[in-house]
Amino acid sequence: MSAQLILLVFHLCRKKALELSASLEKALEEGKECDLVEAWRKVRELTIRELERTYERLGIKFDEYHGEAMYREVAQSHSGQRRRLSLRP
C-alpha cells in the first residue's frame, strides 16, 4: 500500500470516528438511549474492570470512578463562582 493511500484511509476513519463521537456525546447529554450509548456503557464497564485489575497489582483501590463530564461541571461551577466574585481564573 502506498503512503498516500494509508494517509487517505486514516483521514477517512478519523473523520468518521469524530462524527460518531459527536453523536454519542450529544445522545449522552440529551439522555437519549441509543446503540451508541449502550456501546459506550459496555466499553466503560470493560475499561474500569481492566483498570481495576491493573491497579490491584499496584496496590491501588478507588472508591469511585468519574468521567470527564463530572469534572467539566465542577470546573464550570467554579468558573461561575469566580465571575460572581470578580476573581480572575
MDAnalysis code that builds the backbone (N, CA, C; Angstrom):
import MDAnalysis as mda
import numpy as np

u = mda.Universe.empty(267, n_residues=89, atom_resindex=np.repeat(np.arange(89), 3), trajectory=True)
u.add_TopologyAttr("name", ["N", "CA", "C"] * 89)
u.add_TopologyAttr("resid", np.arange(1, 90))
u.add_TopologyAttr("resname", ["MET", "SER", "ALA", "GLN", "LEU", "ILE", "LEU", "LEU", "VAL", "PHE", "HIS", "LEU", "CYS", "ARG", "LYS", "LYS", "ALA", "LEU", "GLU", "LEU", "SER", "ALA", "SER", "LEU", "GLU", "LYS", "ALA", "LEU", "GLU", "GLU", "GLY", "LYS", "GLU", "CYS", "ASP", "LEU", "VAL", "GLU", "ALA", "TRP", "ARG", "LYS", "VAL", "ARG", "GLU", "LEU", "THR", "ILE", "ARG", "GLU", "LEU", "GLU", "ARG", "THR", "TYR", "GLU", "ARG", "LEU", "GLY", "ILE", "LYS", "PHE", "ASP", "GLU", "TYR", "HIS", "GLY", "GLU", "ALA", "MET", "TYR", "ARG", "GLU", "VAL", "ALA", "GLN", "SER", "HIS", "SER", "GLY", "GLN", "ARG", "ARG", "ARG", "LEU", "SER", "LEU", "ARG", "PRO"])
u.atoms.positions = np.array([
    [0.838, -1.181, 0.000],
    [0.000, 0.000, 0.000],
    [0.882, 1.242, 0.000],
    [0.468, 2.221, -0.739],
    [1.256, 3.448, -0.786],
    [0.971, 4.300, 0.454],
    [1.895, 5.165, 0.760],
    [1.744, 6.060, 1.908],
    [0.538, 6.981, 1.717],
    [0.292, 7.396, 0.484],
    [-0.844, 8.274, 0.209],
    [-2.162, 7.560, 0.493],
    [-2.268, 6.301, 0.111],
    [-3.478, 5.535, 0.360],
    [-3.691, 5.329, 1.862],
    [-2.631, 5.015, 2.572],
    [-2.719, 4.836, 4.022],
    [-3.174, 6.135, 4.680],
    [-2.622, 7.255, 4.252],
    [-3.000, 8.557, 4.796],
    [-4.464, 8.864, 4.507],
    [-4.929, 8.568, 3.309],
    [-6.324, 8.790, 2.944],
    [-7.252, 7.953, 3.830],
    [-6.937, 6.677, 3.991],
    [-7.748, 5.799, 4.842],
    [-7.762, 6.325, 6.269],
    [-6.606, 6.745, 6.774],
    [-6.524, 7.296, 8.125],
    [-7.456, 8.490, 8.284],
    [-7.405, 9.424, 7.332],
    [-8.238, 10.626, 7.428],
    [-9.723, 10.293, 7.348],
    [-10.092, 9.361, 6.501],
    [-11.495, 8.962, 6.402],
    [-11.975, 8.308, 7.698],
    [-11.150, 7.441, 8.263],
    [-11.515, 6.780, 9.527],
    [-11.599, 7.793, 10.659],
    [-10.669, 8.721, 10.684],
    [-10.670, 9.744, 11.728],
    [-11.919, 10.609, 11.632],
    [-12.284, 10.988, 10.414],
    [-13.482, 11.808, 10.217],
    [-14.715, 11.068, 10.715],
    [-14.840, 9.796, 10.380],
    [-15.987, 9.010, 10.811],
    [-15.988, 8.859, 12.336],
    [-14.825, 8.638, 12.926],
    [-14.728, 8.499, 14.386],
    [-15.151, 9.790, 15.078],
    [-14.763, 10.936, 14.537],
    [-15.159, 12.218, 15.121],
    [-16.663, 12.430, 15.013],
    [-17.251, 12.024, 13.885],
    [-18.697, 12.135, 13.717],
    [-19.429, 11.256, 14.731],
    [-18.967, 10.022, 14.895],
    [-19.590, 9.113, 15.863],
    [-19.420, 9.633, 17.283],
    [-18.260, 10.181, 17.574],
    [-18.002, 10.730, 18.892],
    [-18.950, 11.887, 19.190],
    [-19.155, 12.756, 18.224],
    [-20.074, 13.890, 18.399],
    [-21.504, 13.398, 18.602],
    [-21.906, 12.395, 17.852],
    [-23.251, 11.828, 18.001],
    [-23.434, 11.213, 19.384],
    [-22.426, 10.496, 19.840],
    [-22.501, 9.867, 21.153],
    [-22.567, 10.919, 22.247],
    [-21.719, 11.928, 22.163],
    [-21.720, 12.979, 23.180],
    [-23.078, 13.671, 23.246],
    [-23.656, 13.957, 22.091],
    [-24.966, 14.612, 22.049],
    [-26.028, 13.711, 22.662],
    [-26.024, 12.425, 22.319],
    [-27.004, 11.482, 22.870],
    [-26.859, 11.368, 24.379],
    [-25.629, 11.317, 24.866],
    [-25.404, 11.230, 26.309],
    [-25.895, 12.485, 27.017],
    [-25.595, 13.658, 26.452],
    [-26.016, 14.918, 27.060],
    [-27.538, 15.037, 27.099],
    [-28.200, 14.525, 26.071],
    [-29.657, 14.615, 25.987],
    [-30.354, 13.476, 26.710],
    [-29.574, 12.537, 27.224],
    [-30.159, 11.408, 27.947],
    [-30.870, 10.427, 27.039],
    [-30.551, 10.440, 25.770],
    [-31.193, 9.534, 24.816],
    [-30.547, 8.163, 24.877],
    [-31.376, 7.156, 24.793],
    [-30.866, 5.786, 24.723],
    [-30.703, 5.427, 23.244],
    [-29.557, 4.935, 22.914],
    [-29.332, 4.504, 21.548],
    [-28.223, 3.454, 21.562],
    [-27.970, 2.858, 20.427],
    [-26.931, 1.841, 20.334],
    [-25.573, 2.379, 20.750],
    [-25.290, 3.631, 20.390],
    [-24.005, 4.222, 20.747],
    [-23.857, 4.365, 22.257],
    [-24.929, 4.766, 22.935],
    [-24.878, 4.913, 24.395],
    [-24.647, 3.559, 25.040],
    [-25.344, 2.545, 24.568],
    [-25.169, 1.197, 25.110],
    [-23.746, 0.697, 24.867],
    [-23.215, 0.955, 23.691],
    [-21.844, 0.553, 23.387],
    [-20.866, 1.286, 24.304],
    [-21.095, 2.586, 24.521],
    [-20.240, 3.354, 25.418],
    [-20.264, 2.775, 26.825],
    [-21.453, 2.416, 27.310],
    [-21.553, 1.833, 28.652],
    [-20.752, 0.536, 28.753],
    [-20.833, -0.296, 27.734],
    [-20.084, -1.552, 27.746],
    [-18.581, -1.300, 27.730],
    [-18.146, -0.375, 26.884],
    [-16.722, -0.050, 26.814],
    [-16.245, 0.514, 28.151],
    [-17.046, 1.375, 28.757],
    [-16.684, 1.957, 30.054],
    [-16.564, 0.864, 31.115],
    [-17.534, -0.021, 31.157],
    [-17.523, -1.112, 32.131],
    [-16.283, -1.995, 31.958],
    [-15.986, -2.375, 30.721],
    [-14.804, -3.196, 30.456],
    [-13.511, -2.456, 30.811],
    [-13.468, -1.173, 30.498],
    [-12.286, -0.373, 30.804],
    [-12.050, -0.314, 32.308],
    [-13.112, -0.037, 33.065],
    [-12.980, 0.031, 34.521],
    [-12.542, -1.308, 35.082],
    [-13.118, -2.387, 34.583],
    [-12.755, -3.720, 35.060],
    [-11.263, -3.993, 34.844],
    [-10.761, -3.652, 33.662],
    [-9.346, -3.884, 33.361],
    [-8.450, -2.947, 34.171],
    [-8.885, -1.708, 34.339],
    [-8.098, -0.779, 35.147],
    [-8.027, -1.257, 36.599],
    [-9.129, -1.786, 37.107],
    [-9.137, -2.306, 38.476],
    [-8.131, -3.438, 38.639],
    [-8.041, -4.310, 37.641],
    [-7.059, -5.403, 37.703],
    [-5.637, -4.854, 37.741],
    [-5.383, -3.857, 36.898],
    [-4.055, -3.253, 36.866],
    [-3.744, -2.559, 38.191],
    [-4.695, -1.766, 38.681],
    [-4.478, -1.050, 39.936],
    [-4.324, -2.011, 41.113],
    [-5.046, -3.122, 41.072],
    [-4.928, -4.104, 42.149],
    [-3.495, -4.629, 42.227],
    [-2.893, -4.903, 41.080],
    [-1.498, -5.360, 41.061],
    [-0.556, -4.312, 41.644],
    [-0.936, -3.051, 41.524],
    [-0.115, -1.965, 42.049],
    [-0.463, -1.616, 43.495],
    [-1.505, -2.278, 44.035],
    [-1.915, -2.000, 45.408],
    [-2.742, -0.734, 45.546],
    [-3.427, -0.338, 44.474],
    [-4.228, 0.888, 44.470],
    [-5.704, 0.514, 44.342],
    [-6.562, 1.183, 45.128],
    [-8.002, 0.928, 45.046],
    [-8.741, 2.261, 45.031],
    [-9.673, 2.397, 44.114],
    [-10.504, 3.593, 44.024],
    [-11.900, 3.271, 44.545],
    [-12.504, 4.238, 45.225],
    [-13.877, 4.075, 45.704],
    [-14.886, 4.414, 44.615],
    [-14.524, 5.354, 43.763],
    [-15.443, 5.826, 42.727],
    [-14.670, 6.103, 41.441],
    [-15.392, 6.069, 40.339],
    [-14.835, 6.432, 39.039],
    [-15.724, 7.515, 38.447],
    [-15.105, 8.599, 38.025],
    [-15.843, 9.693, 37.396],
    [-15.238, 9.978, 36.037],
    [-16.093, 10.344, 35.109],
    [-15.621, 10.689, 33.775],
    [-15.373, 12.176, 33.646],
    [-15.013, 12.563, 32.452],
    [-14.699, 13.964, 32.178],
    [-15.877, 14.882, 32.450],
    [-17.084, 14.417, 32.201],
    [-18.266, 15.268, 32.344],
    [-18.395, 15.801, 33.768],
    [-18.097, 14.951, 34.756],
    [-18.213, 15.384, 36.143],
    [-17.249, 16.524, 36.414],
    [-16.041, 16.423, 35.916],
    [-15.048, 17.460, 36.159],
    [-15.351, 18.721, 35.368],
    [-15.946, 18.559, 34.203],
    [-16.339, 19.721, 33.402],
    [-17.389, 20.527, 34.153],
    [-18.378, 19.831, 34.747],
    [-19.419, 20.512, 35.520],
    [-18.827, 21.240, 36.718],
    [-17.898, 20.605, 37.416],
    [-17.253, 21.231, 38.573],
    [-16.475, 22.466, 38.128],
    [-15.737, 22.355, 37.034],
    [-14.953, 23.481, 36.534],
    [-15.866, 24.638, 36.141],
    [-16.981, 24.348, 35.492],
    [-17.914, 25.400, 35.100],
    [-18.517, 26.070, 36.329],
    [-18.801, 25.284, 37.341],
    [-19.341, 25.827, 38.581],
    [-18.344, 26.782, 39.227],
    [-17.086, 26.361, 39.283],
    [-16.046, 27.213, 39.874],
    [-15.840, 28.467, 39.037],
    [-15.931, 28.322, 37.726],
    [-15.773, 29.463, 36.833],
    [-16.873, 30.495, 37.105],
    [-18.100, 30.013, 37.275],
    [-19.221, 30.902, 37.580],
    [-19.043, 31.597, 38.915],
    [-18.522, 30.872, 39.904],
    [-18.279, 31.469, 41.214],
    [-17.218, 32.561, 41.119],
    [-16.170, 32.302, 40.332],
    [-15.123, 33.312, 40.162],
    [-15.690, 34.578, 39.530],
    [-16.550, 34.394, 38.517],
    [-17.148, 35.566, 37.860],
    [-18.010, 36.354, 38.842],
    [-18.796, 35.644, 39.656],
    [-19.655, 36.338, 40.620],
    [-18.823, 37.099, 41.643],
    [-17.665, 36.567, 41.979],
    [-16.797, 37.212, 42.960],
    [-15.784, 38.147, 42.307],
    [-15.866, 38.277, 40.985],
    [-14.947, 39.109, 40.208],
    [-13.501, 38.685, 40.398],
    [-13.258, 37.375, 40.442],
    [-11.897, 36.849, 40.554],
    [-11.420, 36.422, 39.190],
    [-10.141, 36.516, 38.967],
    [-9.566, 36.077, 37.704],
    [-9.319, 34.575, 37.766],
    [-9.339, 33.905, 36.589],
    [-9.082, 32.444, 36.561],
    [-7.696, 32.069, 37.013],
])
